[in-house]
Amino acid sequence: MNKTLSLLLLVVALCIVPFFITRGAEFSGSDDQAEGVISQLAPDYQPWFEPLFEPASSEIESLLFTLQGALGTAVIFYIFGFYNGKRAREHEQAQERKSR
């Protein structure tokens, strides 16, 4: 119980502490930084494609990016769990056949 509570508190701290450390900081992603470098190196550069959907604000863009990451993580770990359970079930069935 203490280990679980400690880990939970650590996760909560890791989520909350950055808000206090980076108070007033500018949050820009690598896309914004790359756009700035490209405009300096090649001012006449024109992008090949335009976005299909442009979020209303950077907060919504961050939310959608985080949601995409969370869904991808859920799919990956579902697959890991599925195959881990399948392997455990096969192992149990093999043990039952040996005991007969």
Phi, psi and omega in degrees: 000317180295323179295316180296315179296319178298316179295320178296316178296323178296317179296316179297317179298318179295334179277328187266321185304319180301332179294329180274328180288321186258032181301125178079008181281156178268122179258108175227141183275177180293333178297316179294320180293319179295321179298320178295318180293318180297319180293332175284318183284321182222084184299336181266009181294135176243129179298150180285326184229157172252148179296145177287326182221129178243116181299155183293328181214169180290333178294318178293322177298317178296320178298314180295322178296317179294319178298319178298316178296319180294318179294319177297318178296319179298318180295314181298313182285335172297316180296316176302313180296320180299310182289329175294316177295322178296317179295320179294320179296317178296322178295317178297318179295323178293323178294321178295320179294324179290327183283347181281000000 
